[in-house]
C-alpha cells in the first residue's frame, strides 16, 4: 500500500506544486523565500528617528500593558454642523497573545484579558477667532498625545476578552457611539457590543455578546450602519477543532484554499429582554482564501478584503440594498502578507480613495515570534494602494522609487488602475528602535499622521508625523 501511495504522490506531485505556485506564488517568493533588508525605520516624506514615536504604557502589569495590538480605528467626532472635529484612535491589544492566538497558535492560556485603548492626538490646527471656543468634543481633561486604557463597564464576569477587529460608529454632536470588537474567547469566537461616549471616552459600556455560525472564525469588521457590519471569517477549519485543528488550518493557508467567507450581520435594537441579537444574517461572499481585514469605502459601494494567503487585496462592488458583494472590481497584489486595511481620502485631490494596507514582509519570521523563539522578530510594511487618474491608466515598471525596499523590486509592474506607495517600513528590531509586526495602518486625512499597530510589539503602536521633527523615544499612556 505504501508503494502505491508513494507512486501516486510522485505522479501528481508536479500538479499539486503547480496549483500551490499558481495560487500562492507571489506570497512564497516575496514573503517566505526572500527576507528583505529593511532599515530600522522608514517613513515616507519624513525622518523616522525624529518623526516617529512609540506609544506604550509600561507602569501596568505586563498583562495589562499597551502592547501586542491587532487593530486600530479612527473614532470620528462630528460637531453639530456635521464637520469632523477630532479623530482619536481606538486600539485592540492583547499582551497575552503569545499564549492565546486562535489564528496562528498557540492556544495555551486564555486567562489574561486583553484590552481596548484610546489614543488622543493633538487637535488639528483650525483658524478661528480668539473668542471662538476650542473645537473639542472629547473630554478636555484628557491630555493629548497620550494613550488611555478603556475600562469595560459591566463586562460579564468569567468572560474572556481577546480582541482582534475593532470598529466604532462616528459620534454626531457628542452622542454615544456603538463600538464592536471581535473577541476570540476560549469557548468560541464572538462579537462584543459596547457603547462609548466622547464625554467619558475611557469607559465603554458592555451591551451584549453576539454569537453566530456566520462568524465562526471572525477576524475583521466593517460597519455599514450603527447596527450592522461585515465580518470576515479567515478559515473554515479552525485551530479550535480537536486533532485536525493542529494541521488542517495550516494546509488551508499554505495551499491558499478558498474556504474563507464574508458575512453581513444586521442587529435587532437592543432590549434587556432580547432573545436574539441578530435580525438578519447572510453570506455576502463565499470562497475567499484567508480573508483577513475588511473595509468599506466612504461611498458604500466598494468593499476591500485582504486575502492573506495569496498576498492580494480584492476590491468588490457592493450592492448597498442587499449588502451582497457582487463582483471583483480589481485585484491588487502586495509584496507581503496583508493583514488589516482601511480606505482613506487621497492626498491627491485628483484621485479617489486610497487603501492603506499593513502586513508582514516575512511570514516565517512572524511564526517564529508567535512560537516565542528566542531572538526572533518580524518586520513591518505599510503601503497605500493609490488609484490612477483616468488619463494615466498605463502599467509601469517604475513606481514607489523612494522606499528602502521598493514594491517595484518585488513586482514586475503595477496595476492598470492603481499603483503602490510605501508609507512605512521597519526591520522590527525593537531593541534598536525598530517596530515589529505591523497589522494595521491609519492615515489622518488632514494632519497626514500615520498610526501603525504591532501584533507582538512591546510598544503596541507607533505614531509618525512626517516633517514634525519632535518625536520622543516613547510616549507613555495613562490608566483610568
N, C-alpha and C positions, 0 to 999 in steps of 0.2 A: 504493500500500500504506500509506504514511504517513497519508493522508487517512482510510482505513478504520480504522486503529489509533486515530487521534485521535477519530473518531466513536464508536467503541466505548468509549473511555475516558470521553468526555463523557456517554454514555448510562448507563454503570454507575457513574460517579463517586459519585453520592449513595448508591448501595447500599454501596459499599466504605467510604465515610465513615461510614455508619450502623453498619456492623459494627465499625469501629475505635472509634467512640464508645461502642457498647454494651459492648465488651469492656474498653476501657481509658479510658473517660470520666473516672472518678474520678482516675486517675493523671494524665491530660492536664490536667485542671482544677487539681488541687492541687499537682502536682509538676513540671509543665512550664510552664504558662501563668502561674502566680502564684508569686512569690517572697515568702515571708512575712518579716516584720520581727522577727527574734529578738533577744534581748539577747545580751551576750557569754556569759552563762551563767545557767541557772536549774536549781535542784534542789528537788524537792518536799519541803516540810517543813523546809527549811534555807536557809542563805545560801551562794550559790555561792562568793563571794570567800573565805569563811572555812572552808567545809566541804569544799571540793573541791581535790584535789591531783593534779597531772600526774605520772605515773610515767614516767621516761625514764632513759637511760644514755648520757651524752654523751662519755665518755672513749674509747670504742671507735672504730674506723674507722667512717665513715658507713655502710658496707655491713654492719656488724655491730651497729648500734645497735638499741635497743628503740624501733622506730618502724614505721609502716605496718602496724598489727596488724589482722588479719581476724577472728579468732575467739578466744574465751576460754571456759574451762570450769572449774567447781569440781572439785577433787580431794578427795573426801570421805574423811577418815581416821577409821575406826571403832576404838574400843578393844575390848578382849576381851569386853566385855558388849554390843557391838553399837551403842554410842552414838557419834554423830558428835562428835569432839573438836575437829577442825580442818578448815578449808576453804581451803587455799591455792588460788591461781588459776594455771592453765597457759594461756599465750598463744601463738598462732601469729603471727609477724611476718615481714615481708619488705620490708626497705628498698629492694630492687631492683624493687619493684612498678611504679614509673613507667617502667621499661624492659622489664618482662616481666609481662604480665597477659593470660592466655588467655581471660578473660571479656570484658573491655572493651577490650583492647588498651592500648598497642602490644605487639608481640612482637619486640623488637629484640635484647635481650641477656639470655640466661638464665644467664650465668656466675656472678654473685654469688649466694651461698647465703643463703636466709632462715634463720630460727632459731626455737627454742622458748624461752620464758621462764617462770620460776616466780616468782610474787609471794607473799610471806609476810605475811599480815595479823597484826595483834595478836590474841593468843588471846582468845576470848570470856571475859567475867567469870564465874567459877564459884565459888560459895560452897563452901568446903571448910575442913577443919581445917588448922591451920598445919603439922601433921605429915604431911598428905597430900602426895604428890608433885604437882608441877605437871602438868596434863593436856596433855602434849605428846607427840606421836608423831613429828612431823617432826624432823629433825636439829636439835638445840637450839643448835648452833653458828651457825645462820643467824639473823641479826638480823631482827626484824620490821619491817613497813612498808618492805620493800626488795624489789627485783626482782633475780633471778639468772639469767644465761644458762645454759641447759641444754646440756651437752656431749652430742653424739650419738656414742656409743661404737660402734666397729665399723661405722660408716656406710660404704657402698661408695664407693671412690674413683671419681672422674669420674662421680658420680651427682648430678644436680641436686636441690635442695631448695627448693621454693617452696610453703610450707604455706598451706592455707586452713582447712577444717574440722578441728577437733581435739576428741577425746573421750577420756576416761580412765575406766576402771572403778574403783569405790571400793576402798580398801585396808582390810582387816579384820585387826586385831591386829598391824599392822606388816608384813603381807606385801606382795609386789610386785603391781603393777597393770599390766594391759595398756593401752597407750596407742596410739591410732590417729590418723593425720594424713593428710588428703588432700594430695597432692603434685602440683602442676602442672609436672611436669618437661618438658624441651624436646621429647622424642620423643612422650610420651603422658602422660595423667593416670593416676596410680596411688595406692594407699593404702599408707602405710608403717606397719609394726607395730613398736612398741617395748615394752620393759618398764622400769618405773621403780619405785624403792623409797623409802619415806619416810626410811630411814636414810641414804640417799645421793641426795637428790632433785635434785641438779644434774647428774646423769648419767642418760641414757636409753639403754639397750642396744638397738641395732637388731637385730630378729629376722628380718624378711623384707620384701620388696617384693611387693605383691599387685596383679595387673592382671587386668582382665576387661572384656568388652564390656558387662557390666551396670553399669559405671561409666565410660563413655566420656567423660562431661563432669561428673565428680563435683564437688560443691561442699560440701555439709554432711553431717554424720554424726550418728547417734543410736544408742547401743549398746542392744541388747536382752539381752545376756549378755556375759561376758568374751571370747567368741569369735564374736560375731555382731552385726550392725549394719544399720541402714537407711542408705542413701546417696542423696542427691538428685542428679539429673542435670539441670542447668539448661537445656541446649539439646540438640536432636538434631543441628542443623547448627552446627558449631563453627568458631572462627577458625583452627583448625589446618588446615582443608581448603584445598587450593590454589585460588586465584582466588575461588571462591564464598564462602570464609570471610571475605572483606573486606566483604561486604554482606548476605548471606542471614541470618546470625545477628542483625543489626540489624533486618531485616524481621521475623524471628521474634519479636523482643522487642517492637517497636513495635506490631505487629498483635495482640499477645497470643495468638499461636498456641499451642495446647496440645500441643506436641511434646515437652515435658519429661516425666520419669518418676522414680519412686522404686523402687529395688531393695532387696531384702533379701539379705544375704550371711551364710552360716554357714561358718566356717573349720574345717579339719582341725586337730587338735592338732599343734603344730609338732614336726617332727623334722628333723635335719640332712640327711637324705636325701630329704625330701619332693619329690615331682614336681608336686604340685598343691596349692596352699594352700586352695582353695575346696572345701568338702564339698557345699554346696548353694547355689544362687542362684535367685532368682525376681524377677519384676516385681511388686512389691506394689501399684503403682498407675500406670497409664499416663495420658497425655493431660492433663498439667498445664502451664499457661503459666508458664514460667520458675520452676520450683521452686528456691528458694534454701536457706534454713535449714530444718532438720527437727528435731523434738524429740519425745520420748516422755514421757508423763505418768508420775508415780510409780506409779500403779496398773497401768500397762502396757496399758491398754485404749483409750488415745487417742494419736493422733499428730497433731501440728500441723505444717503446711507453709506457709512464706512464699512466696506466688506474686507475685514482684516486679513483673512487667509489668502486672498488673491491680490492684496495691495491696490484696491480700486475704490473709488468714490463713485457711486451710482446716483444719478440725478433723475428722479422720477417726475413725470407730470401728475399732478394731484387733482382729483375731482373734489372741490370743496363741498359739494352737495352730499356725496356718498362717502367721502374720505378714502375712496379707492385710489391706489397708486397705479395709474393706467398703463404707462409705458415708459421706457427708458429714453429720456431726452438726450442724455450724454453719459459717457463712462470715462472717468479720469483716472489714469494710473499714477500712483505716487511712489517714490523710491524708498518707502519704509512701510512698516506695519501700521496702518492708520488705526487710531483709537476713537477719539471723540472729534466732533466738528460742529461749527456754527456758521450760519450766514452772517455777513457783516456788510454794512454800507461801504462801498468802494472809496478809496482815497482819490480816485479819478472820477470826476463828475460825469464823464462821457461814457462810463461803462456801468453795468449793472452790479448787483451784489456779488461780493467775493465770498468764498467759503474758506474759513480758517480751519485747517486740519493739523492736529498734533499726532505724533506717533513715535514708534520705536525703531531706530535705524538698524539694530541687530537683534534678532529675536533670540538666538542662543544666549546672548548676554543677559537679556531680560529673564529668561528661565533660570539662569544661574542665580540671579538676585532673588527670584521667588523661592528658590531652593535653599537660600541662606548660605551659599558658597562663600567662604572667606575671601575677602578682597574683590568680589565681583561688583561690577557697576554697569549701568546701561545708559546709553546716550539719549539725547533729545533732539527732535527735529520738528519744527513747526513751519508750515508753508501756507501761502494764500493761493487758492485757485482763482485766477483773475480772468474774467470774461474779456474776450477781444471785441473791439468795435467792429461793426459790420464791414467797414471798408478795409479792415486789416485781417480778414479771416484766412490767413495762409499759414501753414505749418512751418515752423522754423527749427533749425538745428542749434541756433544760438539764443539762449534765454537764461535767465537767472544768473547773470555774469558775476555778481558781487559776492555771492556766498562762498565761504571757505571750501565747502563741498557743494558744488552746484548740482541742481536737479538735472541739468543738461549733461552732466558727466555720467548719469545713471540711465538716461533715456535718450533714444535716438532723436526724437523730435517731440515738440509739444503738440497740443491739440489744434484742431481747426477752429474751435470755438473758445479756447481758453489757453492760458499759459500758466506757468508756475513761478512763484516768487518766494524765496526763503526769507522767513521773518526771524527765525531763531535757531541756533544750533549750539550743542554743548557735548563734550565727551562724557559728562556725567560724573566726573571725579569731584565729589563734594569737598573732600579734604583740601583740594587745590582750587576751590572756588567754582567748580562746575555745578551743573544742575541736572539730575538724572531722571529718566523715565517719564518724559513728557506725555501726558494723557489728554490734556485739553488746552486750547489756546483761545483767548478772547482779545479782541482789539476794540478799545473805546473809539467810536466813530468820530468823536470831537477832539479828545486830547491825544489820540493815537497811542495811548499807553497799551502795552501788551502784558497780559496776565497768563502765566503758564503754570499748570499744576503738575506735580510729580508723583507717580504711582508709589514709589518707595523712597521718596525724598525725605530726609530728616527735616529740612525746611520745606514745608509742603507746597509752597507757591513762590514764584519769583515774579516781580513786577519790573518791567523795563519801560523807561520813559525816554525814548531816543532824543538826544540833544539836551537833556536836563543837566547832566554832569554833577548831580548832587546825591548820588546813591551812597548808602552806607552798607557795611557788611551784612547787617541783619536788622530787620525791623521786628521787634517783639510785639506780640499781641497782648491782649488783656483778657482776663477771665471775669465773667459777670455772674 
